[in-house]
Structures are given as C-alpha cells and as structure tokens.
Amino acid sequence: MTADVLSGAVNFIGGSWVRGAGPVVESRNPADDGDIIGVVPDSTPEEVRHAVDVAVSAAPGWAETPAPVRGDVLRRWNQLIGEHTEELALLMTREMGKPLAESRAELGRARLELDYTAGEGTRLHGATIPSRAAGQLVYTELEPIGVVAAITPWNFPAVAPIRKIGPALVAGNAVVLKPALETSVTALRLAGMLAEAGLPEGVLGVVSGRGATVGAQLAADARVDGVSFTGSTVVGRTVNAAVAQRLGRTQLELGGKNAAYVHSARDLDAVAAHITGGAIQTSGQRCTAISRVIVHDDLADALVERLAALWAELAVGSGLEPATQVGPLVSDAQYERVTGYLRRGEQEGARRCTPERPVPSGRYVAPTVLDGVTREMAVAREEIFGPVLSVLRVSGEEEAVAVANDGEYGLAAVVFSEDVGVAMRFARRVRAGMVHVNHGTVSQPHVPFGGVSGSGVGAFSIGFTNRDFFTQTKVVYLAPTP
C-alpha cells in the first residue's frame, strides 16, 4: 500500500486506492523544493459525492459491530503505527518540515490517544432510569450519529487525523477524511494501515483536495451527520454556518492567541524555558502555541533578557538535521504571513529583542521576541502561527486578566505564580478552554481538549467528552409482553 500512496495521485475509497479524476498537487518538502514526496488528487465534486455514497452504505454494518470489537481494530492499527514509527516520522517531517524528533514525539502522542480511544469501546455506557410504570424498564444507550466528515490541518499530520478517525470509528460511525493538501500523503499512509488492521471496506474514505471544494462540499452534504474540523477561525465560521443550515452537528477546534501571564516566580530561567517550549514547537505553527507573554513591570526586563537569550540560540534548519529545533514554515504563503506580521509589529512600535541573524534561505524565520507590545497592536491580537513571541507589560493582576481576555480567542492560557490564590483567580477569570498553572501549554492524551469563543464550538475532543459529539442518546421504554 505504501507504493500505491507514493506512486500516484490516489484517494482511498471503499477499501481501495482510487486514482483521482482531476488535477494533481505535488507534496514537496518545505525545506527542499527538490524533494517531492508524492502527488495527491485535487479531488472533484463527483469524487467527494462518491466517497460519501460509500460511507453511507458502509455505516450500518459498522454500527452493528460490537463496540469492543471496533476498539480491537483500533488496537491493531495502533500496533502497526508503532511498527512503522520511523517511516512515518520521516514522511511527516518531509511533508511539513517539523524537526524529526517532534515527528517521533507526535506519533508517540497519537498512539497514546489511540490507546485511550480503543478502550472507549468498552466504556460507551448507557443508564437505567426508574420508571413510574410498574414492571417497565427505562434505559438509554449511545449510538453512532452516522457519517462523520473529518477535516484536518497540516501542522499535525498524524495526531490530527487519528484524533478524529479513532473516536468516530469506536463510536460506530463511518468517516470521510479530508486531510490538508500539504500532508495528505501521511494521511493516506495511515489509512492504508487502518485497512491492514481489519477495518471493513468503505468505513473510512480519504479524499484529498482543497477546502473550498472538498471541505465545503462535505459541510453542505445533508448525508454527513457531523463535521469535525480543525483549522482557522475564519474557515471554522464558514463550516459552522453550512452545517447549521441543515441542522447537522459540528466539533470545531479553531485558532488561538494564547497568553502566558507571569505574576511571580522563584526561578525565571525555568519560566523562560517553559514559555519557549510552549511557543516554539512546530515553529510556532500550532493552535496552542504561547504567542503572548503578559508580565508585571518589575519582572519584565529580567524575563525578556532570558527569553531573548534562549531564542537567539535556537537552532534553525531542516527538520532532517538532528540539531534542528526550529524548522521551516510549511509554505511560501505561511512565510509571507509571518514575516508580514513582523514588519507590521515593528512599524506599530514593537521592539525586536532577539538579534537579526542569518538563517538558511527559503521558508525559514529566525525566532523573534518582540517587546514593548501593546494590546492594540496586530501582533498582540491576531494569530501569527510562527516563531514570534509578543511581550506585553502590565502593572498588576487586574490589568493582566483584562489583557489576556482582550480578543476573540479562548483556547489556552498559562499562569506562573508563587501565589496559589493568584493562580486560581486567573484560572477562573481567564476566558479559555484550558488553563495551565506553572508550566507550558502541554495537554495530556486522555484529557478533554478545546476552546471557547473564537477558538472552538461543540464538544471538546480527546477523552470522555468526544462521546458528546460522536454519539447520540436513545431512550428505550421496555414493558412486559401484553
């Protein structure tokens, strides 16, 4: 199946590799344009309809498969991913540029999430409810919603598809996956492994292509019962509107402008290290990246000095180089976006604290700390999605909370404080789906994940909250035979 994925522009429909009918898109290494990983279809509306047709036909049989057995298929899939970790990690780094060590870590994280999800096959519990009628049994059961469209981004080529496919399948749904064009080869390779693990034909389809074609059509198709989307807030609004128009359900993981509030600390070096780790992974191209530091005036100079020193030493280069800590941005468009924000930040008055230094030619941006940022600046309000950190100085706790909540996003937030009361007040008052106290934005593979406001709609992913999206409740009243 590896040869099929890499050798030609194919989708995965009905358990088979189906050559695309329309144009093709080359998947190239963002660190080396001469490294062509493969070609994928820029799928047509007819191909999307066919994928949904197949999923609709396959859904009833998969729903009737006992949930623990569905979990067993995911366990076999997880085992195959483990056996091919190095191959997959290399493919992921070549497709989107992140350091090879991060690709390996992503696969480890994906496997932990999949391990939890497989166990959900034995935890899809219903409930019994006391009946007012003598001799009658009232109970609930969870059943699949039907066909799920999963639309995933390029920054996590393995975790993003697995995070949606696994919970959808264990709940008994059929899935049509639209991966990001930039990382479709990885998604197709994972689909091949899932077929090898024993998933029945047609239960999973993978259709690559552009969001404006494939994603929009999946969102509008009334036969698709739910859409799980991860991506920008702008696109998420469009998806939500299309699905709501036909009374479908959505699970949206959207953008973030995540703040780390530094109130007090015994060890500023450790704080700077936590912030750097939370900000620089995937070259800052992740929704939970720390992109704002809100710090008290009396600590600001010392913290900025430490951050600038750390960021000046981060190794920039190809993700295939062992020493690399910051890889290339995924595309020319992303490079132009990030460098444009840097220019705008300095034009609006922000001060670059990290020295300008040479980086490899291409889509590389030197990690940059901006000081003197005010809450009105674009670099303080808009999602940059790159290795850029904005520092905002405040006079106290009240101002810090106000600054943290000033914007449309509400994904993750961090507070560093020696005072547990301050930390608890901030956690309670900050508008965010996830709050981390005295460490970076590191989530765990069995804990619900999501945001509020412009950062998310619907049930949180990961953990037990996934059931709220991928299943629906049925109530049964059982009376004795008359």
Backbone torsions as a table, in degrees:
resi	resn	phi	psi	omega
1	MET	NA	-27.2	178.0
2	THR	-60.5	-43.9	-178.9
3	ALA	-62.0	-39.0	179.4
4	ASP	-62.2	-42.2	-178.3
5	VAL	-65.8	-44.8	-171.7
6	LEU	-82.9	-24.4	-170.4
7	SER	-87.9	-21.2	-176.7
8	GLY	-155.7	164.3	-177.2
9	ALA	-77.1	99.6	-175.6
10	VAL	-126.8	147.8	163.6
11	ASN	-101.4	170.3	178.3
12	PHE	-118.1	105.8	-175.2
13	ILE	-137.8	131.7	177.7
14	GLY	64.1	28.0	179.8
15	GLY	79.1	9.8	-177.3
16	SER	-131.0	157.9	173.0
17	TRP	-84.4	120.3	-174.6
18	VAL	-117.0	118.0	-178.5
19	ARG	-65.3	136.1	-178.4
20	GLY	-64.6	148.3	-178.1
21	ALA	-92.7	-15.8	-175.2
22	GLY	-109.6	-152.6	179.5
23	PRO	-67.5	169.0	179.3
24	VAL	-123.2	159.6	178.7
25	VAL	-127.4	130.8	177.4
26	GLU	-79.7	137.4	172.5
27	SER	-97.0	115.0	-175.4
28	ARG	-119.0	148.3	175.7
29	ASN	-66.5	120.2	-179.1
30	PRO	-64.7	-15.9	176.2
31	ALA	-90.0	-11.2	-175.7
32	ASP	-156.9	97.4	-177.2
33	ASP	-60.4	-20.7	178.8
34	GLY	-78.5	-10.3	-179.5
35	ASP	-93.4	97.0	-179.8
36	ILE	-93.6	115.5	-177.1
37	ILE	-76.6	-38.9	-179.0
38	GLY	176.9	-175.1	174.8
39	VAL	-126.2	144.7	-179.2
40	VAL	-130.0	156.3	-178.9
41	PRO	-72.2	144.2	164.6
42	ASP	-96.8	85.9	-161.0
43	SER	-65.9	152.5	-178.2
44	THR	-93.6	161.9	176.5
45	PRO	-56.1	-35.9	179.2
46	GLU	-63.3	-38.6	179.1
47	GLU	-68.1	-36.1	176.9
48	VAL	-65.8	-45.0	178.4
49	ARG	-59.6	-40.6	179.8
50	HIS	-64.0	-41.1	179.1
51	ALA	-62.5	-40.3	178.4
52	VAL	-69.2	-40.2	175.9
53	ASP	-52.4	-48.0	-176.7
54	VAL	-66.2	-42.1	180.0
55	ALA	-63.3	-41.5	178.6
56	VAL	-61.0	-40.4	179.7
57	SER	-68.8	-35.0	-175.9
58	ALA	-83.2	-21.9	-172.2
59	ALA	-59.1	-45.3	-176.7
60	PRO	-61.2	-42.3	-179.9
61	GLY	-64.4	-40.2	178.6
62	TRP	-68.3	-37.9	178.7
63	ALA	-62.4	-31.4	-179.8
64	GLU	-79.8	-13.7	176.3
65	THR	-68.1	129.9	-178.9
66	PRO	-54.8	139.2	-176.3
67	ALA	-57.6	-41.4	176.9
68	PRO	-61.2	-32.4	177.5
69	VAL	-70.3	-38.0	174.9
70	ARG	-60.0	-40.1	176.7
71	GLY	-62.7	-34.6	178.8
72	ASP	-63.3	-37.4	177.2
73	VAL	-62.2	-41.7	178.3
74	LEU	-64.5	-35.6	177.7
75	ARG	-64.0	-40.7	178.3
76	ARG	-66.7	-37.9	175.7
77	TRP	-60.3	-45.8	179.6
78	ASN	-59.7	-39.5	178.9
79	GLN	-64.3	-42.5	179.2
80	LEU	-65.0	-38.9	176.6
81	ILE	-60.7	-41.2	177.7
82	GLY	-62.5	-38.5	-179.6
83	GLU	-70.0	-22.1	-177.4
84	HIS	-116.2	24.9	-174.8
85	THR	-57.3	-46.5	-174.9
86	GLU	-67.4	-40.3	177.0
87	GLU	-61.2	-46.3	-179.4
88	LEU	-66.2	-41.0	-179.8
89	ALA	-61.5	-43.4	178.2
90	LEU	-62.8	-42.1	178.6
91	LEU	-62.3	-43.8	-179.5
92	MET	-62.3	-44.9	-179.9
93	THR	-65.1	-40.6	178.4
94	ARG	-66.4	-33.0	-177.4
95	GLU	-77.1	-41.4	-174.3
96	MET	-124.0	-5.4	167.2
97	GLY	99.1	-11.3	-175.3
98	LYS	-66.1	153.9	179.3
99	PRO	-55.4	144.7	-176.4
100	LEU	-57.8	-36.6	178.0
101	ALA	-61.6	-37.1	177.7
102	GLU	-69.3	-36.6	177.5
103	SER	-64.0	-42.1	176.8
104	ARG	-62.0	-43.7	179.6
105	ALA	-64.1	-37.5	178.0
106	GLU	-62.0	-42.2	178.2
107	LEU	-65.2	-37.6	175.6
108	GLY	-61.9	-42.8	177.7
109	ARG	-64.0	-43.7	-180.0
110	ALA	-60.2	-39.2	-179.3
111	ARG	-68.4	-35.8	176.5
112	LEU	-66.4	-41.5	176.5
113	GLU	-62.9	-40.9	-179.0
114	LEU	-67.6	-35.4	176.9
115	ASP	-61.7	-45.0	176.9
116	TYR	-62.5	-45.0	-175.7
117	THR	-63.6	-40.2	178.3
118	ALA	-58.5	-38.0	178.5
119	GLY	-67.4	-20.1	177.6
120	GLU	-61.7	-21.3	176.8
121	GLY	-59.8	-22.2	177.3
122	THR	-105.0	5.6	-176.6
123	ARG	-123.5	14.3	178.8
124	LEU	-82.2	68.7	-170.7
125	HIS	-79.4	145.7	166.7
126	GLY	-101.3	-162.0	-179.4
127	ALA	-145.1	153.1	169.8
128	THR	-102.9	144.2	-175.4
129	ILE	-126.6	129.4	178.9
130	PRO	-57.6	135.6	-179.0
131	SER	-101.7	146.6	173.7
132	ARG	-78.5	-16.0	-179.6
133	ALA	-92.8	129.2	-178.6
134	ALA	-61.6	135.1	176.0
135	GLY	77.7	2.0	-177.9
136	GLN	-98.9	139.8	175.9
137	LEU	-106.9	129.3	175.5
138	VAL	-117.0	127.0	179.3
139	TYR	-145.5	162.0	176.4
140	THR	-116.9	155.0	172.7
141	GLU	-141.6	153.3	177.5
142	LEU	-97.3	129.0	178.1
143	GLU	-127.2	157.3	-178.5
144	PRO	-65.7	155.6	178.6
145	ILE	-82.4	-19.5	176.4
146	GLY	130.4	-101.6	179.2
147	VAL	-113.9	129.4	-179.3
148	VAL	-115.1	132.4	169.6
149	ALA	-96.5	128.0	177.5
150	ALA	-112.6	122.2	-178.3
151	ILE	-119.5	116.6	-169.1
152	THR	-119.5	154.9	-178.8
153	PRO	-90.5	177.5	-175.7
154	TRP	-91.0	-14.6	-169.9
155	ASN	-75.1	-22.9	175.5
156	PHE	-128.4	85.5	-171.2
157	PRO	-62.0	-27.2	-179.5
158	ALA	-103.1	-51.0	-176.2
159	VAL	-59.0	-45.0	-173.7
160	ALA	-60.5	-51.0	177.0
161	PRO	-64.7	-42.8	-177.6
162	ILE	-63.7	-37.0	-179.1
163	ARG	-63.1	-25.4	179.7
164	LYS	-99.7	-43.4	-177.5
165	ILE	-64.1	-47.0	-175.6
166	GLY	-57.9	-56.2	-179.5
167	PRO	-62.5	-36.2	178.5
168	ALA	-63.4	-43.8	-177.1
169	LEU	-70.4	-43.6	-177.1
170	VAL	-64.7	-27.6	176.9
171	ALA	-78.8	-9.2	175.6
172	GLY	101.5	13.0	-179.6
173	ASN	-90.8	155.1	164.6
174	ALA	-88.1	153.2	-172.5
175	VAL	-131.3	137.8	165.4
176	VAL	-116.2	116.4	-178.4
177	LEU	-99.1	129.5	167.4
178	LYS	-112.1	99.5	177.7
179	PRO	-78.6	163.9	174.0
180	ALA	-61.9	143.0	179.4
181	LEU	-57.0	-35.9	-175.4
182	GLU	-66.6	-23.8	-175.4
183	THR	-130.7	31.9	-178.6
184	SER	-69.6	-29.7	-178.5
185	VAL	-64.1	-42.2	176.8
186	THR	-60.6	-45.0	-179.5
187	ALA	-61.2	-41.7	179.1
188	LEU	-66.2	-38.0	177.6
189	ARG	-63.5	-41.6	177.2
190	LEU	-63.5	-38.4	178.3
191	ALA	-63.1	-40.8	177.3
192	GLY	-60.7	-39.5	178.0
193	MET	-65.8	-36.6	179.2
194	LEU	-66.9	-38.1	174.6
195	ALA	-63.5	-41.2	177.8
196	GLU	-63.0	-29.3	179.5
197	ALA	-75.3	-9.3	175.1
198	GLY	110.7	12.2	177.0
199	LEU	-66.7	130.3	-179.5
200	PRO	-60.2	150.5	-178.9
201	GLU	-58.8	136.3	174.9
202	GLY	91.3	-15.6	-176.9
203	VAL	-71.4	-29.8	174.8
204	LEU	-123.7	128.7	170.0
205	GLY	-120.3	144.1	176.4
206	VAL	-124.5	120.1	-177.9
207	VAL	-125.9	112.9	-179.6
208	SER	-87.9	159.4	179.5
209	GLY	153.2	-172.2	-176.1
210	ARG	-86.2	147.9	179.9
211	GLY	-59.6	-36.8	-177.8
212	ALA	-65.3	-21.5	178.6
213	THR	-103.8	-67.1	-173.5
214	VAL	-69.4	-50.8	-178.4
215	GLY	-62.0	-44.9	-178.9
216	ALA	-63.9	-38.2	-179.4
217	GLN	-69.2	-39.7	177.2
218	LEU	-63.7	-39.6	179.9
219	ALA	-66.0	-31.2	-176.0
220	ALA	-89.1	-16.3	-173.9
221	ASP	-74.2	118.3	-176.9
222	ALA	-65.8	-16.8	178.8
223	ARG	-80.4	-11.8	176.3
224	VAL	-89.0	112.7	-171.4
225	ASP	-78.5	-25.5	179.0
226	GLY	-152.5	149.3	178.3
227	VAL	-124.3	120.9	174.0
228	SER	-104.7	115.8	-171.8
229	PHE	-125.3	135.0	169.5
230	THR	-123.9	126.9	-178.7
231	GLY	170.4	-156.2	-174.8
232	SER	-73.6	156.2	178.0
233	THR	-65.1	-36.8	180.0
234	VAL	-59.9	-49.2	179.8
235	VAL	-70.1	-36.6	179.5
236	GLY	-58.2	-38.4	177.3
237	ARG	-61.8	-40.3	179.6
238	THR	-65.5	-44.1	178.1
239	VAL	-61.5	-45.7	-177.0
240	ASN	-61.9	-41.6	-179.5
241	ALA	-65.0	-42.1	-178.5
242	ALA	-65.6	-42.4	-178.1
243	VAL	-72.4	-40.2	179.4
244	ALA	-63.3	-33.0	-179.2
245	GLN	-57.9	-32.0	-179.6
246	ARG	-106.9	14.0	176.3
247	LEU	63.6	32.4	170.8
248	GLY	-84.7	-179.9	179.6
249	ARG	-115.0	151.4	-179.2
250	THR	-128.5	151.0	169.2
251	GLN	-129.9	108.8	-172.5
252	LEU	-117.2	122.9	170.7
253	GLU	-109.3	114.2	-168.1
254	LEU	-118.3	-157.1	-171.2
255	GLY	-74.9	175.2	178.8
256	GLY	-151.7	155.4	172.6
257	LYS	-136.4	69.0	-162.5
258	ASN	-76.5	132.9	-175.7
259	ALA	-105.7	141.9	168.4
260	ALA	-112.3	114.8	179.9
261	TYR	-94.1	120.9	179.0
262	VAL	-104.7	103.1	-179.3
263	HIS	-91.3	-47.2	-179.7
264	SER	-164.6	157.6	-179.3
265	ALA	-166.1	142.2	173.7
266	ARG	-76.1	-28.6	-173.5
267	ASP	-131.4	93.4	-179.6
268	LEU	-67.4	-27.3	176.5
269	ASP	-61.8	-42.5	178.9
270	ALA	-66.1	-40.2	177.8
271	VAL	-60.9	-46.7	179.5
272	ALA	-60.5	-38.0	178.8
273	ALA	-67.1	-42.3	177.5
274	HIS	-62.0	-44.7	-179.7
275	ILE	-63.2	-43.6	-179.5
276	THR	-61.7	-45.9	178.6
277	GLY	-60.2	-40.3	-179.8
278	GLY	-74.3	-19.1	-176.4
279	ALA	-96.2	-31.1	-164.3
280	ILE	-101.9	-13.2	178.7
281	GLN	-59.0	144.6	-177.3
282	THR	56.8	30.1	-177.9
283	SER	55.8	32.6	-178.9
284	GLY	77.7	4.0	-175.9
285	GLN	-92.5	60.4	175.7
286	ARG	-148.2	150.0	-171.8
287	CYS	-67.0	-28.3	-178.7
288	THR	-95.0	9.4	178.8
289	ALA	-61.0	137.6	171.8
290	ILE	-70.3	121.4	-178.9
291	SER	-122.1	-10.6	176.3
292	ARG	-128.8	137.5	170.8
293	VAL	-116.2	119.7	178.4
294	ILE	-106.6	115.2	-170.1
295	VAL	-134.7	143.2	177.2
296	HIS	-63.3	146.5	-177.3
297	ASP	-53.6	-39.9	-174.1
298	ASP	-73.5	-14.9	177.4
299	LEU	-104.6	-13.0	-166.0
300	ALA	-61.8	-48.1	-177.1
301	ASP	-59.4	-45.5	-178.2
302	ALA	-66.2	-39.7	-179.5
303	LEU	-69.5	-44.6	-180.0
304	VAL	-60.8	-39.7	178.2
305	GLU	-59.4	-43.6	-179.3
306	ARG	-68.9	-43.6	179.2
307	LEU	-62.3	-45.2	-178.8
308	ALA	-61.7	-39.1	179.6
309	ALA	-65.8	-42.6	178.7
310	LEU	-64.4	-45.8	-174.9
311	TRP	-69.6	-29.2	179.1
312	ALA	-68.7	-21.1	-176.8
313	GLU	-99.4	-4.8	-179.0
314	LEU	-65.2	130.7	-176.6
315	ALA	-80.5	124.1	-178.4
316	VAL	-107.3	131.0	178.6
317	GLY	173.0	-170.4	179.0
318	SER	-60.4	140.7	177.5
319	GLY	-63.1	-16.7	179.3
320	LEU	-83.1	-10.9	177.7
321	GLU	-83.7	127.7	-174.4
322	PRO	-57.6	-31.5	-175.9
323	ALA	-82.0	-10.2	-173.3
324	THR	-65.5	132.1	172.9
325	GLN	-110.2	-25.4	-179.6
326	VAL	-130.5	113.5	-178.8
327	GLY	-89.3	-171.9	178.9
328	PRO	-73.4	160.3	168.3
329	LEU	-73.6	158.3	-165.4
330	VAL	-70.8	-24.8	-173.0
331	SER	-155.8	167.7	174.7
332	ASP	-61.1	-40.0	-179.5
333	ALA	-62.6	-40.2	179.1
334	GLN	-68.5	-37.5	176.7
335	TYR	-61.4	-45.3	179.9
336	GLU	-65.0	-36.2	178.7
337	ARG	-62.2	-50.5	-175.0
338	VAL	-67.8	-47.6	179.9
339	THR	-65.1	-30.7	175.9
340	GLY	-64.9	-40.7	177.1
341	TYR	-65.7	-38.4	177.9
342	LEU	-61.8	-44.3	178.1
343	ARG	-62.6	-43.5	-177.9
344	ARG	-65.9	-40.0	179.2
345	GLY	-58.9	-44.9	179.9
346	GLU	-69.2	-35.9	177.2
347	GLN	-63.5	-32.8	-179.0
348	GLU	-85.4	-2.5	174.3
349	GLY	115.1	-1.6	177.0
350	ALA	-70.8	150.8	-178.1
351	ARG	-111.8	127.3	177.4
352	ARG	-75.8	121.0	-177.7
353	CYS	-96.6	-21.6	178.0
354	THR	-90.2	140.3	-177.6
355	PRO	-67.6	145.9	172.1
356	GLU	-68.2	131.6	-176.5
357	ARG	-143.3	156.0	-179.4
358	PRO	-69.8	139.5	172.6
359	VAL	-128.9	162.2	179.1
360	PRO	-56.6	150.6	177.7
361	SER	-69.0	152.1	-179.3
362	GLY	118.2	-139.4	-171.5
363	ARG	-94.9	37.0	-177.4
364	TYR	-101.8	139.7	175.2
365	VAL	-126.8	128.3	177.7
366	ALA	-65.5	132.7	177.3
367	PRO	-54.7	130.7	-169.1
368	THR	-130.8	129.8	172.2
369	VAL	-105.1	126.8	178.2
370	LEU	-109.3	123.1	177.3
371	ASP	-105.0	168.9	179.3
372	GLY	70.2	22.0	-179.2
373	VAL	-80.4	138.1	175.6
374	THR	-111.7	160.5	-171.5
375	ARG	-65.8	-16.1	179.7
376	GLU	-83.8	-17.5	-175.1
377	MET	-69.5	150.1	178.2
378	ALA	-60.2	-36.9	-178.0
379	VAL	-70.4	-12.3	175.8
380	ALA	-95.0	-15.7	-170.7
381	ARG	-117.9	-29.6	-171.5
382	GLU	-106.3	147.8	-178.8
383	GLU	-73.9	119.0	-176.7
384	ILE	-89.2	-40.8	178.8
385	PHE	63.6	52.3	178.3
386	GLY	-162.5	-179.4	-175.5
387	PRO	-79.6	64.3	-176.5
388	VAL	-131.8	132.3	-179.3
389	LEU	-125.4	126.3	-179.3
390	SER	-104.3	130.3	-179.4
391	VAL	-107.8	123.8	178.3
392	LEU	-117.5	127.0	-177.4
393	ARG	-95.6	136.9	-178.9
394	VAL	-132.1	163.5	-176.6
395	SER	-95.0	-15.5	-178.0
396	GLY	-175.0	-176.1	-173.9
397	GLU	-63.4	-43.9	-177.9
398	GLU	-61.2	-44.9	179.1
399	GLU	-65.0	-37.6	-179.9
400	ALA	-61.2	-45.1	179.3
401	VAL	-63.8	-42.3	179.9
402	ALA	-62.2	-41.7	179.2
403	VAL	-67.7	-43.0	-179.6
404	ALA	-59.9	-35.9	-176.8
405	ASN	-91.2	4.1	-175.9
406	ASP	-88.6	90.6	-180.0
407	GLY	157.6	176.2	-174.6
408	GLU	-86.9	-13.7	-171.7
409	TYR	-93.8	159.7	177.7
410	GLY	-158.0	56.3	-176.9
411	LEU	-92.4	-75.5	-177.1
412	ALA	-127.8	155.5	175.7
413	ALA	-147.8	157.1	-177.7
414	VAL	-132.7	143.8	171.5
415	VAL	-133.2	132.0	173.7
416	PHE	-110.5	119.4	-179.2
417	SER	-158.6	143.6	171.6
418	GLU	-81.2	-13.0	-176.6
419	ASP	-101.4	110.9	-176.9
420	VAL	-64.2	-28.7	177.1
421	GLY	-64.4	-43.3	176.7
422	VAL	-61.1	-46.3	-178.8
423	ALA	-60.3	-42.5	-178.9
424	MET	-68.8	-39.1	178.3
425	ARG	-64.4	-43.4	179.4
426	PHE	-63.2	-45.3	-179.6
427	ALA	-59.7	-35.9	-179.2
428	ARG	-75.8	-35.7	-171.0
429	ARG	-94.3	-21.5	-177.9
430	VAL	-73.5	141.1	179.5
431	ARG	-88.8	94.7	-177.7
432	ALA	-158.2	149.7	177.4
433	GLY	-77.6	-23.6	-178.2
434	MET	-139.3	133.0	179.0
435	VAL	-126.3	131.0	-179.3
436	HIS	-114.1	131.4	-178.1
437	VAL	-108.9	119.4	175.6
438	ASN	63.1	30.6	169.5
439	HIS	-161.9	170.2	-177.3
440	GLY	-74.1	-174.4	-174.7
441	THR	-83.5	64.1	179.7
442	VAL	-103.8	111.3	178.1
443	SER	-90.5	170.1	-178.7
444	GLN	-115.1	153.7	-167.8
445	PRO	-77.7	3.2	177.0
446	HIS	-126.3	8.4	-174.0
447	VAL	-108.4	135.5	-179.5
448	PRO	-52.2	144.2	-173.0
449	PHE	-134.4	124.9	177.0
450	GLY	173.4	-179.7	-176.2
451	GLY	-135.1	177.8	179.1
452	VAL	-124.6	177.4	-179.5
453	SER	53.8	-127.8	-178.2
454	GLY	-77.8	5.8	-178.2
455	SER	-104.9	-3.1	179.4
456	GLY	177.8	152.1	176.5
457	VAL	-139.6	139.2	175.5
458	GLY	91.2	-172.9	-175.9
459	ALA	-63.9	140.5	174.1
460	PHE	-62.6	147.1	175.4
461	SER	-88.3	172.6	-177.0
462	ILE	65.1	145.4	174.5
463	GLY	71.8	-165.4	-171.0
464	PHE	-68.2	-22.9	-177.2
465	THR	-68.6	-17.8	177.8
466	ASN	-58.4	-30.3	-179.3
467	ARG	-59.4	-31.7	-177.5
468	ASP	-65.5	-23.0	177.6
469	PHE	-97.1	-46.5	-170.1
470	PHE	-85.3	-5.6	176.8
471	THR	-129.0	163.8	172.4
472	GLN	-131.1	153.1	-175.7
473	THR	-91.0	134.5	172.3
474	LYS	-119.7	134.2	177.9
475	VAL	-103.4	132.2	-178.8
476	VAL	-120.4	128.9	173.3
477	TYR	-105.6	114.8	-174.8
478	LEU	-114.3	112.8	178.4
479	ALA	-110.1	157.2	178.2
480	PRO	-60.8	154.2	176.1
481	THR	-61.5	128.2	-177.4
482	PRO	-69.6	NA	NA
